[in-house]
Amino acid sequence: MAKNNMNSKKEEPIEKQLWKAADKLRKNIDAAEYKHIVLGLIFLKYISDVFEELYQKLKKGEGEYAGADPEDKDEYKAENIFFVPEKARWSYLQSRAKLPEIGKDIDGAMDAIEKENPSLKDVLPKVYARGNLDTTNLGGLIDLVGNIALGDAKARSADILGHVFEYFLGEFALAEGKKGGQFYTPRSVVELLVEMLEPYKGRVFDPCCGSGGMFVQSEKFVQDHQGKVNDISIYGQESNKTTWRLAKMNLAIRGIDSSQVKWNNEGSFLNDSHKDLKAEYVIANPPFNDSDWSGDLLRKDGRWKYGAPPASNANYAWIQHFIYHLSPSGQAGFVLAKGALTSKSSGEGDIRKEFVEARLVDCIVNLPAKLFLNTQIPASLWFLSRNKENGKYRNRTDEILFIDARNMGYLINRRTRELSKEDIRKIAETYHNWRNPGGNYEDIKGFCNSASIERVRELDYVLTPGRYVGLPDDEDDFDFKERFTKLRKEFEEQLKEEEKLNALIIENLARVVINNGQD
């Protein structure tokens, strides 16, 4: 029996083994703080590995490296590799992992790397000498990260360390719950957006980029489909500096140029870092129903071509910000609170009407509940296209595709759901078959419907997919009375269970009080 357990442990993916070990070393440190400690070490290991590989080639001095100086910074700059000073190299730090001053050593290493590499200025964490981080546990973490050693250095760093970094981001987001959603969009949602948009070539823009997941997935998409990664360039903006730092490390560990990923604390509305950018793709997950977006200061902004958004809610400001930054044939895919599909407050219904009549709305996807870590608000995906009659796809000017995916996905824990690979494939292929010339598309009752603009007008520009797709055939004979009776019974049983639990709690409290009195 023990042998089987050993085998199953060996088969567990490396990132899961590392996460369990790192989490065990966390002890009483808050997840929000601990993520910078762990992710900073993974990043340090990455840049040290890549540096070390070139260092050894320069040291040997063979072929094109003949006569090269391994300590010459320009040699590394020429190959787009970060220069790592001697006392910041992983081998040096690992040799000191058991010493009490290791925390100061790592903070010093982070400072030294930033000084030598201007693109990393103010990015790396210096949190290792703090009193709440036990040096024994820190030494254990260094050994743990140091054991990530598969294949040659370049492959190990770019693929394995990059994958581990991304996995840890997701696990920390889960551990932080609501706060985690501020820097991390669930991977399955990002994959769905990217698979539907297919960003093969051009500029990819995310004006609320979090930790950079949209960019990583876009690059991965191009690689997976045998495209050229250099055919896309990324542009981003983030208002939270801590999150921006995570994005810069996340992109650097993937070898992605992040020079156009900007930070300012005013945010995209008040201080647009890419005013003149017209992108082929906009991919984003903006904050839902943001009421604190300085809308009162921007009533006459030039971006509000389709109507001034309400100062109390940024949803329609975000949509128009995305449209403003699209090239003439650009496409946008983004997450939004489901309420934006129907809202009529403060002129939002009129703005939505303008979007539809301007033939901008291409597809709407209703998402299942519990996908997002920071909110239980139901969400949807919007896909916009500046040119729905272009030659790349078929002319669908007077149509909008509606997909209802509410019943898809599976629970990974009691509060969180994920879309499976099959779910993502089904939704994306439905969109592509509808959009592409010669696509094999057909309406499926309860799942998808290609509605005419006239039909959308009839429904007063409400864009909820359920209004268009109807009920599946097997739900046409839905018995409301039977369902209501069943739900009421379940509710009554749940109340009884809660009453029993409350009674038990009171009983135990009473015992504690009595025992304390006797003492």
Backbone torsions as a table, in degrees:
resi	resn	phi	psi	omega
1	MET	NA	-41.8	179.9
2	ALA	-62.0	-35.9	-179.6
3	LYS	-62.0	-43.2	178.6
4	ASN	-60.6	-40.8	179.8
5	ASN	-63.0	-39.6	178.4
6	MET	-63.5	-42.2	179.7
7	ASN	-63.3	-43.5	-177.8
8	SER	-65.8	-33.4	178.1
9	LYS	-67.3	-39.5	178.8
10	LYS	-63.8	-34.2	-177.2
11	GLU	-76.6	-14.4	-179.7
12	GLU	-65.5	134.1	-178.1
13	PRO	-54.9	148.1	-175.5
14	ILE	-58.7	-37.5	-177.6
15	GLU	-65.7	-32.5	178.7
16	LYS	-72.3	-40.7	176.9
17	GLN	-60.9	-44.9	-179.8
18	LEU	-63.4	-42.1	-179.2
19	TRP	-61.9	-45.2	-179.6
20	LYS	-61.4	-42.7	-179.4
21	ALA	-67.6	-43.8	179.9
22	ALA	-65.2	-38.8	-179.3
23	ASP	-66.4	-33.3	179.6
24	LYS	-66.8	-34.6	-179.7
25	LEU	-77.9	-10.9	-176.0
26	ARG	-64.8	-36.3	-177.8
27	LYS	53.2	-119.7	-173.4
28	ASN	-99.2	13.8	-180.0
29	ILE	-81.4	135.4	-179.8
30	ASP	-63.5	141.1	-177.7
31	ALA	-57.6	-36.7	-178.1
32	ALA	-62.1	-33.4	178.4
33	GLU	-85.2	-39.7	-174.8
34	TYR	-64.9	-30.9	-177.8
35	LYS	-61.7	-33.7	179.1
36	HIS	-70.3	-33.6	178.1
37	ILE	-65.0	-50.8	-175.5
38	VAL	-71.7	-49.2	-176.8
39	LEU	-65.3	-33.3	176.4
40	GLY	-62.8	-40.3	178.5
41	LEU	-67.5	-41.0	178.2
42	ILE	-61.5	-41.1	179.3
43	PHE	-65.2	-43.4	179.2
44	LEU	-60.1	-41.0	177.8
45	LYS	-63.2	-41.1	-179.9
46	TYR	-60.2	-54.6	-174.6
47	ILE	-68.0	-30.1	178.0
48	SER	-69.2	-40.4	178.4
49	ASP	-61.6	-47.6	-177.7
50	VAL	-66.4	-41.6	176.6
51	PHE	-59.5	-47.3	-175.3
52	GLU	-61.3	-36.8	-179.9
53	GLU	-62.1	-46.7	179.3
54	LEU	-71.1	-36.2	178.9
55	TYR	-55.0	-45.4	-178.8
56	GLN	-65.6	-37.8	177.8
57	LYS	-65.5	-42.1	179.6
58	LEU	-66.7	-35.6	-179.3
59	LYS	-67.2	-39.6	177.7
60	LYS	-67.2	-34.1	175.6
61	GLY	65.1	37.6	-179.2
62	GLU	-101.3	151.5	175.5
63	GLY	57.6	-127.1	-177.0
64	GLU	-66.2	-13.3	-179.9
65	TYR	-98.6	9.6	-179.3
66	ALA	-59.3	129.5	178.2
67	GLY	77.6	5.8	-177.4
68	ALA	-78.1	150.0	177.5
69	ASP	-100.3	115.9	-177.0
70	PRO	-65.4	-13.3	178.1
71	GLU	-101.5	8.5	178.7
72	ASP	-84.1	115.1	-176.3
73	LYS	-60.0	-33.2	-177.2
74	ASP	-63.7	-28.9	178.3
75	GLU	-61.3	-38.6	-178.0
76	TYR	-79.1	-38.3	178.8
77	LYS	-61.3	-38.1	-178.6
78	ALA	-62.9	-27.4	-179.4
79	GLU	-107.9	17.8	176.0
80	ASN	57.0	43.4	179.8
81	ILE	-119.8	136.7	179.4
82	PHE	-67.1	136.0	175.7
83	PHE	-84.2	129.0	-178.2
84	VAL	-113.1	113.8	178.1
85	PRO	-60.2	158.5	-171.4
86	GLU	-54.7	-45.3	-175.5
87	LYS	-82.9	5.7	175.0
88	ALA	-110.2	-1.3	-178.8
89	ARG	-75.0	146.4	-172.7
90	TRP	-59.1	-39.9	-177.9
91	SER	-60.7	-39.3	179.0
92	TYR	-67.0	-46.7	-177.8
93	LEU	-66.4	-38.8	-179.7
94	GLN	-67.0	-31.2	178.6
95	SER	-69.4	-17.9	-179.0
96	ARG	-109.5	10.4	-172.7
97	ALA	-58.8	-27.2	-175.9
98	LYS	-95.5	1.2	-178.6
99	LEU	-86.0	148.5	-177.1
100	PRO	-64.5	-22.6	-178.6
101	GLU	-94.0	15.5	-177.4
102	ILE	-59.6	-34.2	178.7
103	GLY	-60.8	-45.2	177.7
104	LYS	-64.7	-37.4	179.0
105	ASP	-60.1	-43.7	-177.2
106	ILE	-70.6	-41.8	176.3
107	ASP	-58.8	-41.7	178.0
108	GLY	-64.2	-37.4	178.7
109	ALA	-64.4	-42.6	178.9
110	MET	-62.1	-42.4	178.0
111	ASP	-61.3	-45.6	-177.3
112	ALA	-63.3	-39.8	179.8
113	ILE	-66.0	-41.2	178.3
114	GLU	-63.1	-39.1	-180.0
115	LYS	-65.3	-35.0	-178.2
116	GLU	-83.5	-17.8	-175.5
117	ASN	-131.6	92.4	-174.3
118	PRO	-54.9	-29.7	-178.7
119	SER	-68.1	-14.1	178.9
120	LEU	-102.0	9.5	-179.0
121	LYS	-58.2	128.5	178.6
122	ASP	65.7	18.1	-177.0
123	VAL	-99.7	-42.5	-168.8
124	LEU	-82.0	145.6	-179.1
125	PRO	-76.8	138.3	173.1
126	LYS	-121.4	75.4	-171.3
127	VAL	-127.3	12.4	-168.1
128	TYR	-88.8	-14.9	-179.4
129	ALA	-97.5	7.3	-178.9
130	ARG	-68.8	149.6	-173.9
131	GLY	-65.6	-24.8	-176.4
132	ASN	-82.3	-0.8	-179.9
133	LEU	-105.6	107.6	-178.7
134	ASP	-65.1	130.4	-176.4
135	THR	-65.2	-29.9	177.2
136	THR	-65.5	-43.6	178.2
137	ASN	-66.8	-37.5	178.0
138	LEU	-63.8	-42.7	176.6
139	GLY	-60.5	-39.0	177.1
140	GLY	-63.9	-39.1	177.7
141	LEU	-64.2	-41.9	179.7
142	ILE	-61.4	-44.2	177.8
143	ASP	-62.7	-39.9	-178.7
144	LEU	-62.9	-50.7	179.9
145	VAL	-66.7	-34.8	179.0
146	GLY	-64.1	-20.2	-179.3
147	ASN	-84.4	-1.3	176.0
148	ILE	-77.1	92.5	-174.1
149	ALA	-142.1	91.1	177.8
150	LEU	-131.0	130.9	175.8
151	GLY	72.0	-169.9	179.0
152	ASP	-74.5	165.5	-171.4
153	ALA	-57.0	-45.5	-176.1
154	LYS	-62.9	-48.2	-179.8
155	ALA	-64.5	-41.0	-178.9
156	ARG	-60.9	-46.5	-175.2
157	SER	-69.5	-49.3	-174.7
158	ALA	-70.0	-43.6	-173.9
159	ASP	-91.1	-59.2	-175.5
160	ILE	-67.1	-52.6	-178.8
161	LEU	-64.6	-38.1	177.4
162	GLY	-62.7	-42.2	179.7
163	HIS	-65.9	-41.9	179.2
164	VAL	-64.0	-42.9	179.5
165	PHE	-58.0	-47.8	-178.9
166	GLU	-64.4	-41.9	179.3
167	TYR	-63.0	-43.8	179.8
168	PHE	-64.7	-37.9	175.9
169	LEU	-55.3	-46.4	179.8
170	GLY	-64.5	-41.8	-179.5
171	GLU	-68.0	-38.5	176.6
172	PHE	-66.6	-37.4	177.5
173	ALA	-61.5	-42.7	176.8
174	LEU	-62.6	-42.1	-178.0
175	ALA	-66.0	-34.2	-179.3
176	GLU	-84.1	-17.1	179.1
177	GLY	66.0	-122.5	-173.9
178	LYS	-56.2	-43.5	-179.6
179	LYS	-66.9	-31.4	-179.8
180	GLY	-62.0	-31.8	179.7
181	GLY	-66.7	-14.0	179.7
182	GLN	-75.3	-23.3	-179.6
183	PHE	-117.2	-4.2	-171.9
184	TYR	-138.9	124.3	171.4
185	THR	-95.9	129.1	-177.7
186	PRO	-48.9	136.5	-172.6
187	ARG	-57.4	-39.2	-176.9
188	SER	-66.3	-31.9	177.8
189	VAL	-70.3	-42.6	178.3
190	VAL	-62.1	-45.1	179.5
191	GLU	-59.5	-42.2	-179.5
192	LEU	-63.7	-46.8	178.6
193	LEU	-56.9	-47.5	-176.4
194	VAL	-69.5	-41.8	178.9
195	GLU	-62.8	-35.8	-180.0
196	MET	-74.5	-40.7	-177.2
197	LEU	-77.9	-31.8	-178.3
198	GLU	52.9	68.8	-178.7
199	PRO	-79.2	79.4	-177.3
200	TYR	-75.7	-39.0	-169.4
201	LYS	-151.0	133.1	175.9
202	GLY	124.3	-165.5	-178.3
203	ARG	-92.5	132.5	178.5
204	VAL	-112.0	125.4	-173.3
205	PHE	-124.2	133.2	173.4
206	ASP	-135.1	104.6	-175.8
207	PRO	-81.7	3.7	174.8
208	CYS	-143.5	65.6	-157.9
209	CYS	-81.0	-5.2	178.4
210	GLY	54.7	-133.5	-178.8
211	SER	-90.9	13.7	170.9
212	GLY	88.9	14.5	-176.6
213	GLY	-59.9	-35.4	179.7
214	MET	-62.7	-38.6	-179.0
215	PHE	-70.1	-45.3	179.7
216	VAL	-58.7	-45.4	-178.1
217	GLN	-68.3	-34.1	177.6
218	SER	-64.2	-45.3	177.8
219	GLU	-63.3	-41.7	179.7
220	LYS	-63.1	-39.1	178.9
221	PHE	-60.1	-46.1	-179.9
222	VAL	-61.5	-44.5	179.7
223	GLN	-63.4	-43.6	-178.2
224	ASP	-64.6	-25.0	-178.2
225	HIS	-106.7	25.1	174.8
226	GLN	57.6	29.7	175.2
227	GLY	-89.3	-176.7	178.7
228	LYS	-104.2	118.9	-177.6
229	VAL	-58.1	-32.9	179.8
230	ASN	-69.6	-8.6	178.6
231	ASP	-77.6	-11.5	174.7
232	ILE	-119.5	146.5	175.9
233	SER	-127.6	146.6	-172.9
234	ILE	-112.2	144.7	178.3
235	TYR	-134.9	133.4	-178.3
236	GLY	-150.8	169.2	176.4
237	GLN	-150.0	143.1	178.8
238	GLU	-145.6	136.1	-176.4
239	SER	-92.6	-18.7	179.3
240	ASN	-93.9	116.6	-173.2
241	LYS	-65.6	-37.3	178.6
242	THR	-62.0	-42.0	178.6
243	THR	-68.3	-39.5	177.9
244	TRP	-59.2	-39.5	178.2
245	ARG	-62.3	-42.6	177.3
246	LEU	-60.3	-41.3	179.8
247	ALA	-62.2	-44.9	-178.4
248	LYS	-62.4	-41.4	178.0
249	MET	-69.4	-41.9	-179.3
250	ASN	-59.7	-39.7	-179.1
251	LEU	-76.6	-40.4	-179.5
252	ALA	-63.3	-37.8	-178.5
253	ILE	-69.5	-17.7	175.5
254	ARG	-97.2	0.6	-178.8
255	GLY	71.7	25.4	-178.5
256	ILE	-97.6	131.1	179.6
257	ASP	-66.7	116.3	-177.8
258	SER	-110.5	20.6	-176.3
259	SER	-62.7	-23.7	179.8
260	GLN	-101.5	17.0	173.3
261	VAL	-99.0	106.5	-168.4
262	LYS	-105.2	154.6	173.5
263	TRP	-122.8	135.3	159.1
264	ASN	-151.9	147.4	-173.0
265	ASN	-78.3	-3.7	178.0
266	GLU	-82.4	-27.0	178.1
267	GLY	89.6	172.8	-171.8
268	SER	-65.9	-30.8	-177.6
269	PHE	-74.2	-48.1	-176.5
270	LEU	-82.0	-30.7	-176.4
271	ASN	-140.6	80.2	-178.0
272	ASP	-71.6	112.7	-177.3
273	SER	-73.8	-12.2	-176.9
274	HIS	-130.0	53.8	-173.0
275	LYS	-52.2	-38.9	-173.6
276	ASP	-97.0	3.3	-176.1
277	LEU	-73.2	132.0	169.9
278	LYS	-122.8	109.1	-170.5
279	ALA	-100.6	151.0	174.8
280	GLU	-74.3	-28.2	-178.9
281	TYR	-139.0	133.5	168.7
282	VAL	-116.6	125.1	178.9
283	ILE	-130.1	123.6	-172.5
284	ALA	-156.6	157.9	171.8
285	ASN	-132.7	81.0	-177.6
286	PRO	-72.8	162.1	176.8
287	PRO	-59.0	137.5	-178.8
288	PHE	-74.5	133.1	169.4
289	ASN	51.0	41.6	-176.2
290	ASP	-68.7	119.5	-178.9
291	SER	-95.3	-10.2	-175.7
292	ASP	-110.6	60.9	-175.0
293	TRP	-116.4	14.2	177.7
294	SER	64.6	32.5	-178.9
295	GLY	-58.8	-31.8	-179.6
296	ASP	-64.2	-26.5	-178.9
297	LEU	-83.7	-6.2	-171.5
298	LEU	-125.9	29.0	-173.9
299	ARG	-59.6	-32.6	-175.7
300	LYS	-111.2	26.6	-177.9
301	ASP	-65.5	143.0	-177.6
302	GLY	-67.5	-13.2	-179.9
303	ARG	-75.5	-19.0	-173.4
304	TRP	-86.8	60.0	-178.2
305	LYS	-65.4	-28.8	-174.0
306	TYR	-104.4	7.3	177.7
307	GLY	131.5	144.4	-179.2
308	ALA	-70.8	123.1	-179.9
309	PRO	-71.5	153.1	179.9
310	PRO	-65.7	143.6	179.8
311	ALA	-67.4	-18.0	-176.2
312	SER	-88.8	-5.4	-176.6
313	ASN	-156.1	124.9	-173.4
314	ALA	-88.5	-0.7	-174.4
315	ASN	-52.1	-50.8	-176.5
316	TYR	-78.9	-16.4	170.8
317	ALA	-71.7	-42.1	178.0
318	TRP	-61.4	-45.7	-178.7
319	ILE	-58.2	-44.4	-177.8
320	GLN	-72.4	-28.8	173.9
321	HIS	-64.6	-42.0	177.2
322	PHE	-62.1	-47.8	-178.4
323	ILE	-60.7	-42.2	-179.6
324	TYR	-56.8	-34.7	-176.0
325	HIS	-93.9	7.6	177.3
326	LEU	-86.3	140.8	173.5
327	SER	-71.5	169.8	-178.0
328	PRO	-55.0	-26.6	177.0
329	SER	-116.0	20.4	-174.7
330	GLY	-73.4	159.3	179.3
331	GLN	-130.9	147.4	178.5
332	ALA	-127.5	142.3	172.6
333	GLY	-135.1	125.2	-175.2
334	PHE	-151.9	161.1	178.6
335	VAL	-94.8	142.3	177.6
336	LEU	-149.6	152.6	175.5
337	ALA	-58.5	139.3	-176.0
338	LYS	-58.8	-28.8	-179.3
339	GLY	-59.4	-24.5	179.8
340	ALA	-66.9	-16.4	179.1
341	LEU	-74.2	-20.8	-173.5
342	THR	-126.8	-16.0	-171.5
343	SER	-57.3	139.5	176.3
344	LYS	-123.8	3.9	-176.3
345	SER	-73.4	143.7	175.4
346	SER	51.5	36.7	174.7
347	GLY	85.0	4.5	-177.9
348	GLU	-65.0	-35.6	177.8
349	GLY	-61.9	-38.1	178.9
350	ASP	-68.9	-39.0	178.8
351	ILE	-65.8	-42.8	178.9
352	ARG	-60.9	-40.5	176.6
353	LYS	-57.9	-42.5	179.7
354	GLU	-63.7	-39.2	177.1
355	PHE	-59.2	-46.6	-177.3
356	VAL	-65.1	-47.4	-177.1
357	GLU	-68.4	-25.7	176.3
358	ALA	-80.9	1.5	178.2
359	ARG	59.8	39.2	178.9
360	LEU	-91.4	-32.4	-174.3
361	VAL	-78.4	123.4	-176.4
362	ASP	-104.1	-45.5	-175.4
363	CYS	-154.7	144.1	175.0
364	ILE	-126.3	132.2	178.4
365	VAL	-120.2	122.9	175.0
366	ASN	-83.3	122.5	-175.7
367	LEU	-94.5	155.6	174.8
368	PRO	-69.8	162.3	178.1
369	ALA	-74.0	164.5	172.2
370	LYS	68.3	21.7	177.9
371	LEU	-81.1	-28.6	-170.9
372	PHE	-104.6	142.6	-173.8
373	LEU	-78.5	-30.3	-171.4
374	ASN	-99.8	1.3	-178.9
375	THR	-158.1	148.2	173.1
376	GLN	-99.8	5.3	179.1
377	ILE	-64.7	128.7	177.5
378	PRO	-59.5	144.9	-174.9
379	ALA	-127.7	163.2	177.7
380	SER	-141.4	162.3	172.6
381	LEU	-107.8	135.8	174.1
382	TRP	-110.7	138.3	171.7
383	PHE	-124.6	121.2	-179.9
384	LEU	-113.1	151.2	176.7
385	SER	-138.8	129.4	179.3
386	ARG	-70.4	-25.9	-174.7
387	ASN	-140.4	89.8	-176.5
388	LYS	-82.5	1.0	177.9
389	GLU	-116.7	15.9	-176.9
390	ASN	-71.2	167.6	-174.5
391	GLY	-75.4	-18.1	-178.2
392	LYS	-66.1	-38.1	178.4
393	TYR	-121.6	174.8	178.9
394	ARG	-74.1	160.8	178.1
395	ASN	-75.2	112.7	179.6
396	ARG	-126.8	34.7	-173.6
397	THR	-52.6	-43.0	-174.3
398	ASP	-102.1	27.5	179.8
399	GLU	-132.6	153.3	170.6
400	ILE	-134.5	134.1	177.7
401	LEU	-92.4	130.8	176.5
402	PHE	-115.0	129.3	178.6
403	ILE	-124.8	127.8	178.6
404	ASP	-106.8	103.8	-177.2
405	ALA	-108.5	23.2	-175.4
406	ARG	-58.4	-32.0	-175.0
407	ASN	-94.5	9.3	-179.2
408	MET	-91.5	171.6	177.4
409	GLY	91.2	173.5	-179.9
410	TYR	-143.9	151.9	-178.4
411	LEU	-78.8	129.7	174.5
412	ILE	-97.1	-19.2	167.9
413	ASN	-156.4	-173.6	-172.2
414	ARG	-62.7	-28.2	-173.0
415	ARG	-113.1	-4.9	-171.8
416	THR	-129.7	134.0	-179.5
417	ARG	-115.9	151.7	174.9
418	GLU	-129.8	151.3	171.0
419	LEU	-85.5	135.8	178.2
420	SER	-78.9	167.0	176.4
421	LYS	-59.1	-37.7	179.5
422	GLU	-66.6	-39.5	177.1
423	ASP	-60.6	-48.6	-178.7
424	ILE	-60.4	-43.9	-179.5
425	ARG	-63.2	-43.8	-177.7
426	LYS	-62.7	-46.4	-178.8
427	ILE	-65.9	-47.5	-178.1
428	ALA	-63.4	-43.1	-179.8
429	GLU	-66.4	-34.6	176.6
430	THR	-60.8	-45.2	179.1
431	TYR	-64.3	-45.0	-178.1
432	HIS	-66.2	-41.2	178.7
433	ASN	-64.1	-32.2	177.4
434	TRP	-75.6	-39.0	-172.5
435	ARG	-84.3	-35.0	-171.1
436	ASN	-83.1	147.5	176.0
437	PRO	-61.0	133.5	178.6
438	GLY	74.1	13.4	179.6
439	GLY	-69.0	147.0	-177.5
440	ASN	-92.0	67.7	-176.7
441	TYR	-99.9	143.6	168.1
442	GLU	-150.8	147.2	177.6
443	ASP	-60.7	140.6	174.6
444	ILE	-125.0	117.7	-176.5
445	LYS	-57.2	130.2	179.8
446	GLY	85.9	-7.9	-178.4
447	PHE	-126.2	-53.0	-176.1
448	CYS	-144.6	149.2	179.0
449	ASN	-152.2	131.8	174.4
450	SER	-93.5	104.1	-174.1
451	ALA	-99.1	145.1	176.3
452	SER	-78.1	157.9	176.0
453	ILE	-60.1	-34.5	179.2
454	GLU	-61.3	-40.5	179.1
455	ARG	-65.9	-38.4	178.3
456	VAL	-65.4	-38.1	175.5
457	ARG	-61.3	-43.8	-179.3
458	GLU	-58.8	-33.6	-179.7
459	LEU	-94.4	21.7	173.1
460	ASP	57.4	38.0	173.0
461	TYR	64.5	20.7	171.0
462	VAL	-75.0	132.6	-173.1
463	LEU	-111.8	19.8	178.1
464	THR	-70.1	119.8	-176.8
465	PRO	-54.3	-35.7	-178.9
466	GLY	-57.4	-29.2	179.0
467	ARG	-67.3	-24.5	-173.2
468	TYR	-104.7	-37.1	-173.6
469	VAL	-82.3	-22.2	-179.3
470	GLY	73.1	-167.9	179.0
471	LEU	-95.4	147.3	173.9
472	PRO	-58.8	156.5	-178.6
473	ASP	-54.6	-37.2	-176.6
474	ASP	-76.6	-2.5	177.3
475	GLU	-110.2	2.7	-179.4
476	ASP	-62.1	-29.6	-179.0
477	ASP	-98.2	31.3	-179.4
478	PHE	-57.0	125.1	-179.3
479	ASP	-98.5	102.6	-175.7
480	PHE	-63.7	-43.0	-177.0
481	LYS	-61.8	-44.3	-179.6
482	GLU	-63.9	-43.0	-179.3
483	ARG	-65.4	-41.2	-179.9
484	PHE	-63.7	-43.5	179.5
485	THR	-60.9	-42.3	-179.6
486	LYS	-65.0	-44.0	179.9
487	LEU	-64.7	-39.7	179.6
488	ARG	-63.8	-40.7	178.9
489	LYS	-62.6	-44.4	178.9
490	GLU	-61.6	-40.3	-179.7
491	PHE	-64.8	-43.5	179.7
492	GLU	-63.5	-39.2	178.4
493	GLU	-66.1	-38.0	178.6
494	GLN	-65.4	-39.4	177.6
495	LEU	-62.3	-42.3	179.0
496	LYS	-61.2	-41.8	179.4
497	GLU	-63.0	-41.6	179.8
498	GLU	-65.5	-38.2	178.1
499	GLU	-63.1	-41.9	177.8
500	LYS	-62.1	-43.4	-179.0
501	LEU	-64.1	-43.5	179.1
502	ASN	-62.5	-41.0	179.4
503	ALA	-62.7	-39.7	179.5
504	LEU	-66.1	-40.0	179.1
505	ILE	-63.8	-45.7	179.7
506	ILE	-61.4	-42.4	180.0
507	GLU	-61.1	-44.0	-179.8
508	ASN	-67.3	-39.3	177.6
509	LEU	-62.1	-41.5	179.4
510	ALA	-61.1	-40.8	178.7
511	ARG	-62.6	-42.4	179.6
512	VAL	-60.8	-45.1	-179.4
513	VAL	-61.7	-44.9	-179.9
514	ILE	-62.1	-46.0	-179.8
515	ASN	-62.2	-41.7	178.5
516	ASN	-63.5	-38.1	178.8
517	GLY	-65.2	-38.1	179.3
518	GLN	-68.6	-34.0	179.4
519	ASP	-66.1	NA	NA
